[in-house]
Amino acid sequence: MLNRFSTTETIKHVILILGAIVVLLPFYVMLTYSFKSPHEIMTNTGGFFGAQELFLDEYCVARGRADADCMVTPWIYNYTTAFSKAPLLRYLINGFVVTGAIFVIQVIVALPCAYALAKMKFWGRDAVFALVLFCLLIPVHAIALPLYIMLAKLGLTNTYAALVIPWTISVFGIFLMRQFFMTVPDDLIDAARMDGMTEFSIIWKVMLPTAIPALMAFAIFSVVSHWNDYFWPRIVITGNRDLFTPPLGLREFKGDADGSNFGPMMASAVVIVMPLIIAFMLAQRRFIEGITLSGMK
């Protein structure tokens, strides 16, 4: 019995380790390429950090500068070019503005909807919840064209509004918060009503504080999804470089006939990914707690 248990656990751990390797391998490549010179990247040599030998910056030579001044260290070149060739800081600010605005509005909409579906009794409640579940099955790409036409007719393309408005209602957020609110005891809500609180007051003063773990879990899903979104910003932001989000900013390093500048591109990717990694590490405990509690009912 003990041997069988040990074998089963070993198989599980092997599968998990293999899955972790598959997930982490692209991050490994991204990080190591951000340290290497173009020659090391193309030949896949140099180990993790590369040799860090000085190499000739062809862009510097093209500007007519002396050869000695054009010798650079690979990792310094990659990260300085990431910020100098494109306004990466501006793209990061755009990412914070867009993802922050989307998340705040999604919470403002999702909490009352989830509360109504979880704790209020009204005719057709189950049908409405079924529609919420159905909307989870609709892919973004299926409604992209109608959304774009609507925004174009309103003159909202190439604006922050075009990046935010289509995602202000999150059916996943409504579903997740509804599942969490189902775990909140009805006695707590009845006590609030006996104290004279209105339904909206109960939502923001009673339910919201209890829903922090679920909100943290939803925040990770929402922010990661819209921070990494390339498809929709590529459609609605076409003529205003100042509105580029971080994924669109990576296009600045894409070459044409002379190839792509992989070192600075990977350095930009590292800078873009770091806020998400830091946010997840800080919210990891709340994220796991929110996901666990949302599925208890």
C-alpha positions as CSV (number, residue, x, y, z in Angstrom):
1,M,0.0,0.0,0.0
2,L,2.8,2.4,0.9
3,N,4.7,1.5,-2.3
4,R,1.6,2.1,-4.4
5,F,1.0,5.5,-2.7
6,S,4.7,6.5,-3.2
7,T,4.6,5.5,-6.9
8,T,1.4,7.5,-7.5
9,E,2.8,10.5,-5.8
10,T,6.0,10.2,-7.8
11,I,4.1,10.1,-11.1
12,K,2.1,13.1,-10.1
13,H,5.3,15.1,-9.2
14,V,7.0,14.1,-12.4
15,I,4.0,15.3,-14.4
16,L,3.9,18.5,-12.5
17,I,7.6,19.1,-13.0
18,L,7.3,18.4,-16.8
19,G,4.4,20.8,-17.0
20,A,6.4,23.5,-15.1
21,I,9.3,23.1,-17.5
22,V,7.1,23.5,-20.5
23,V,5.6,26.7,-18.9
24,L,8.9,28.1,-17.7
25,L,11.0,27.4,-20.9
26,P,9.7,30.4,-22.9
27,F,10.5,32.7,-19.9
28,Y,14.0,31.2,-19.7
29,V,14.6,31.9,-23.4
30,M,13.2,35.4,-23.0
31,L,15.5,36.2,-20.1
32,T,18.7,34.7,-21.4
33,Y,18.2,36.4,-24.8
34,S,17.9,39.7,-23.1
35,F,21.5,39.3,-21.8
36,K,23.1,38.1,-25.0
37,S,24.7,39.7,-28.1
38,P,23.1,39.3,-31.5
39,H,25.7,36.8,-32.6
40,E,25.1,34.7,-29.4
41,I,21.4,34.8,-30.0
42,M,21.6,33.7,-33.6
43,T,24.1,30.9,-32.8
44,N,22.5,29.9,-29.5
45,T,25.8,30.1,-27.6
46,G,27.1,31.8,-24.5
47,G,25.2,30.0,-21.8
48,F,22.6,31.8,-19.7
49,F,24.2,35.2,-19.4
50,G,26.3,35.1,-22.5
51,A,30.0,36.0,-22.6
52,Q,29.3,39.7,-22.1
53,E,32.1,40.6,-24.5
54,L,32.0,44.0,-26.1
55,F,30.5,44.1,-29.6
56,L,30.0,46.6,-32.3
57,D,26.7,48.5,-32.3
58,E,25.9,48.8,-36.0
59,Y,23.3,51.5,-35.3
60,C,26.0,53.6,-33.7
61,V,28.3,53.1,-36.7
62,A,25.5,54.1,-39.1
63,R,25.2,57.4,-37.3
64,G,28.9,58.1,-38.1
65,R,30.4,57.7,-34.7
66,A,33.9,56.4,-33.9
67,D,34.3,52.6,-33.6
68,A,35.7,52.8,-30.1
69,D,32.5,54.6,-28.9
70,C,30.4,52.0,-30.5
71,M,31.6,49.0,-28.5
72,V,28.9,48.1,-26.0
73,T,28.1,45.4,-23.4
74,P,25.3,43.1,-24.6
75,W,22.9,43.3,-21.7
76,I,23.4,47.1,-21.3
77,Y,22.8,47.5,-25.0
78,N,19.6,45.4,-25.0
79,Y,18.0,47.2,-22.0
80,T,19.0,50.7,-23.0
81,T,17.8,50.1,-26.6
82,A,14.5,48.8,-25.2
83,F,13.9,52.2,-23.7
84,S,15.6,54.4,-26.3
85,K,14.3,52.9,-29.6
86,A,10.7,53.0,-28.4
87,P,8.9,55.0,-25.7
88,L,8.6,51.9,-23.5
89,L,7.8,53.8,-20.4
90,R,4.9,55.5,-22.2
91,Y,3.6,52.0,-23.2
92,L,3.8,50.8,-19.7
93,I,1.8,53.8,-18.4
94,N,-0.8,53.1,-21.1
95,G,-0.9,49.5,-19.9
96,F,-1.5,50.5,-16.3
97,V,-4.2,53.1,-17.3
98,V,-6.1,50.7,-19.5
99,T,-5.9,47.6,-17.3
100,G,-6.7,49.6,-14.2
101,A,-9.7,51.3,-15.7
102,I,-11.0,48.1,-17.1
103,F,-10.7,46.3,-13.7
104,V,-12.3,49.1,-11.7
105,I,-15.3,49.3,-14.0
106,Q,-15.6,45.6,-14.2
107,V,-15.8,45.4,-10.4
108,I,-18.4,48.2,-10.2
109,V,-20.6,46.3,-12.6
110,A,-19.9,42.7,-11.5
111,L,-20.5,43.1,-7.7
112,P,-24.2,44.3,-7.9
113,C,-24.9,41.7,-10.6
114,A,-23.3,38.9,-8.7
115,Y,-25.1,39.9,-5.5
116,A,-28.4,39.9,-7.3
117,L,-27.9,36.5,-8.8
118,A,-26.6,35.0,-5.5
119,K,-28.8,36.6,-2.7
120,M,-31.9,38.2,-4.2
121,K,-34.9,36.3,-5.3
122,F,-36.7,37.4,-8.5
123,W,-38.5,35.9,-11.4
124,G,-36.1,34.7,-14.1
125,R,-33.0,34.7,-11.9
126,D,-31.9,31.2,-13.1
127,A,-32.5,32.2,-16.7
128,V,-30.3,35.2,-16.3
129,F,-27.5,33.1,-14.7
130,A,-27.8,30.7,-17.6
131,L,-27.3,33.6,-20.0
132,V,-24.2,34.6,-18.0
133,L,-22.8,31.1,-18.4
134,F,-23.7,31.1,-22.1
135,C,-21.8,34.4,-22.6
136,L,-18.7,32.7,-21.2
137,L,-18.7,30.5,-24.3
138,I,-18.6,33.4,-26.8
139,P,-15.0,34.0,-28.1
140,V,-13.8,37.6,-28.3
141,H,-12.9,37.2,-32.0
142,A,-16.5,36.5,-32.8
143,I,-17.7,39.9,-31.7
144,A,-14.6,41.9,-32.6
145,L,-15.9,43.2,-36.0
146,P,-19.3,44.4,-34.7
147,L,-17.5,46.1,-31.8
148,Y,-15.0,47.8,-34.1
149,I,-17.8,49.1,-36.4
150,M,-19.7,50.5,-33.5
151,L,-16.7,52.3,-32.1
152,A,-15.7,53.5,-35.6
153,K,-19.1,55.0,-36.2
154,L,-18.9,56.8,-32.8
155,G,-15.5,58.1,-33.7
156,L,-13.8,56.4,-30.7
157,T,-11.0,54.5,-32.5
158,N,-7.5,55.5,-31.5
159,T,-8.7,56.5,-28.1
160,Y,-8.4,55.1,-24.6
161,A,-12.2,54.6,-24.7
162,A,-11.8,52.1,-27.5
163,L,-9.4,50.0,-25.4
164,V,-11.6,50.1,-22.3
165,I,-15.3,50.2,-23.2
166,P,-15.7,46.7,-24.8
167,W,-14.4,45.0,-21.7
168,T,-16.2,46.9,-18.9
169,I,-18.7,44.0,-18.4
170,S,-17.0,40.8,-17.5
171,V,-19.3,37.8,-17.4
172,F,-16.4,35.8,-15.9
173,G,-16.2,38.4,-13.1
174,I,-20.0,38.1,-12.5
175,F,-19.8,34.3,-12.4
176,L,-16.8,34.2,-10.1
177,M,-18.2,36.8,-7.6
178,R,-21.6,35.1,-7.7
179,Q,-20.0,31.8,-6.7
180,F,-18.2,33.5,-3.9
181,F,-21.3,35.3,-2.6
182,M,-23.1,32.0,-2.5
183,T,-20.7,31.0,0.4
184,V,-21.6,34.1,2.4
185,P,-24.2,33.3,5.1
186,D,-27.6,34.7,4.6
187,D,-27.7,35.6,8.3
188,L,-25.1,38.3,7.7
189,I,-27.2,39.9,5.0
190,D,-30.4,39.7,7.1
191,A,-28.7,41.3,10.0
192,A,-27.6,44.2,7.7
193,R,-31.2,44.6,6.5
194,M,-32.5,44.7,10.0
195,D,-30.0,47.5,10.7
196,G,-31.7,49.5,8.0
197,M,-29.1,49.2,5.3
198,T,-30.2,49.3,1.7
199,E,-29.2,46.6,-0.8
200,F,-26.6,48.9,-2.4
201,S,-25.2,49.6,1.0
202,I,-25.0,45.9,1.8
203,I,-23.1,45.4,-1.5
204,W,-20.4,48.0,-0.8
205,K,-20.2,47.9,3.0
206,V,-20.8,44.3,3.8
207,M,-20.2,42.1,0.7
208,L,-17.2,44.0,-0.7
209,P,-15.0,43.6,2.4
210,T,-15.8,39.8,2.5
211,A,-15.0,39.4,-1.2
212,I,-11.4,40.7,-1.1
213,P,-9.9,37.2,-1.8
214,A,-12.2,36.6,-4.8
215,L,-11.5,40.2,-6.0
216,M,-7.8,39.5,-5.9
217,A,-8.2,36.3,-7.9
218,F,-10.4,38.2,-10.4
219,A,-7.8,41.0,-10.6
220,I,-5.1,38.6,-11.6
221,F,-7.2,37.1,-14.4
222,S,-8.4,40.5,-15.6
223,V,-5.1,42.4,-15.5
224,V,-3.1,39.6,-17.0
225,S,-5.7,39.1,-19.8
226,H,-5.8,42.8,-20.8
227,W,-2.2,43.6,-20.1
228,N,-1.1,40.9,-22.5
229,D,-3.8,41.6,-25.1
230,Y,-2.4,42.2,-28.6
231,F,-5.4,41.3,-30.7
232,W,-7.8,44.1,-29.7
233,P,-5.4,47.1,-29.4
234,R,-3.9,46.1,-32.8
235,I,-7.4,46.6,-34.3
236,V,-8.5,49.9,-32.7
237,I,-5.1,51.7,-32.3
238,T,-3.8,52.3,-35.8
239,G,-2.7,55.9,-36.1
240,N,-1.6,57.0,-32.6
241,R,1.6,55.6,-31.4
242,D,1.2,57.3,-28.0
243,L,-1.7,55.0,-27.2
244,F,0.2,51.7,-27.8
245,T,-0.1,49.2,-25.0
246,P,3.0,47.1,-24.0
247,P,2.4,44.2,-26.4
248,L,2.0,46.6,-29.3
249,G,5.3,48.3,-28.2
250,L,7.1,45.0,-29.0
251,R,6.4,45.7,-32.7
252,E,8.9,48.5,-32.6
253,F,11.7,45.9,-32.6
254,K,10.4,43.9,-35.4
255,G,12.6,44.1,-38.5
256,D,11.7,43.7,-42.1
257,A,14.4,42.8,-44.6
258,D,17.2,42.9,-42.0
259,G,15.5,40.8,-39.5
260,S,14.3,41.4,-35.9
261,N,16.3,43.0,-33.1
262,F,15.9,40.1,-30.7
263,G,18.0,41.3,-27.8
264,P,16.2,44.5,-27.2
265,M,12.9,42.8,-28.0
266,M,13.4,40.2,-25.3
267,A,14.6,42.9,-22.9
268,S,11.4,44.8,-23.5
269,A,9.4,41.6,-22.9
270,V,11.2,41.1,-19.6
271,V,10.3,44.7,-18.5
272,I,6.7,44.2,-19.7
273,V,6.3,40.9,-17.8
274,M,7.9,42.0,-14.6
275,P,4.9,44.0,-13.2
276,L,2.7,40.9,-13.7
277,I,5.1,38.6,-11.9
278,I,5.5,41.0,-9.0
279,A,1.8,41.5,-8.7
280,F,1.1,37.8,-8.7
281,M,3.8,37.1,-6.1
282,L,2.3,39.8,-3.8
283,A,-1.2,38.5,-4.3
284,Q,-0.5,34.8,-4.5
285,R,-2.0,33.8,-1.2
286,R,-5.2,35.8,-1.8
287,F,-5.4,34.5,-5.3
288,I,-5.4,30.9,-4.2
289,E,-7.7,31.6,-1.4
290,G,-10.2,33.4,-3.7
291,I,-10.2,30.6,-6.2
292,T,-10.7,28.0,-3.5
293,L,-13.5,29.8,-1.7
294,S,-15.3,30.6,-5.0
295,G,-15.8,26.9,-5.7
296,M,-16.9,25.7,-2.2
297,K,-20.7,26.1,-2.7
